[in-house]
């Protein structure tokens, strides 16, 4: 299904209801490699979103010799104004991602919207035949994730999730050490997600819901909400702060938990599987405004007997507990430490390069 920009703007829940296809079967979401060809052509790239994270990605992609940033869309004109000096003069700036997907010359898109928009924009991009780089976490629900996999497989496009930590050299050294058996058989993974960063403490300190505010000029707040419930505008609901509202994100669990748990899956060779049982509990803010869980404990059991637990202890990262010792992989940067420390004697971790290997892999694919 393709959305035509020539039609009048439809109510947000009408078009959103049709933009996400239902997935009828369980499918793995492997990165699909494109066939060789057109090696001398630049990749026409479109950006769906132009906020903070999108601007970071734009800074890297726009410097690549094989990329032409052709269009950027955002529902907030302020974001478009910020990126205008950073892109070629012929780069189109738009308000609607559906119009971007219809432009000729767009080969691939970077999706850096708030999380609740990942699934719908990814499905629409795949159906439009665009290759897709989408920031983590991929979606906010299993159903959305399956729909994205279905659309990507049907379209035969390249798809990559922005789980950048797995491209850090330390992660691959950790994987090699585990596979070599230096720490013995891994029987437990401990996920550590502390919530003591300044912005997390600010969320926890909020004692009453912030007052309703006027929607800023140039910001299509109704479009930003999308399929989420319609609620009054306040700055603390949108840009950056959306991640602490369960209608749009999942707090620290999905913000950086997506990185840490992803590293466990990669290092232990579990990318094609997941837990067979899950137990979790948490505590959210009592005032009900920021309702993502700020304190949590979880326990996942895998078919091979592995136990994964997680809580708010620090530092941020994961412990891999084996018969011979434990390996800690830090986030961000994947620095390594061990108990006993002697297990890392003779081990060196290459310095991360200034380039972004994760995004480079996407372009090469």
Secondary structure, 3 states (H helix, E strand, C coil): CCCCCCCCCCCHHHHHHHHCCCCCCCCCCCCCCCCCCCCCCCEEEEEECCCHHHHHHHHHHCCCCCEEEEEEECCEHHHHHHHHCCCCCCCEEECCHHHHHHCCCCCEEEECCCHHHHHHHHHHHHHCCCEEEEECCCCCCHHHHHHHHHHHHHHCCCEEEECHHHHCHHHHHHHHHHHHCCCCCEEEEEEECCCCCHHHHHHHHCCCCCCCCCCCCCECHHHHHCCCCCCCCCHHHCCCHHHHCCCCCCCHHHHCHHHHHHHHHHHCCCCCCCCCEEEEEEECCCCCCCCCCCEEEEEEECCCCCEEEEECCCCCEEEEEECCCEEEEECCCCCEEEECHHHHCCCCCCCCCCCCHHHHHHHHC
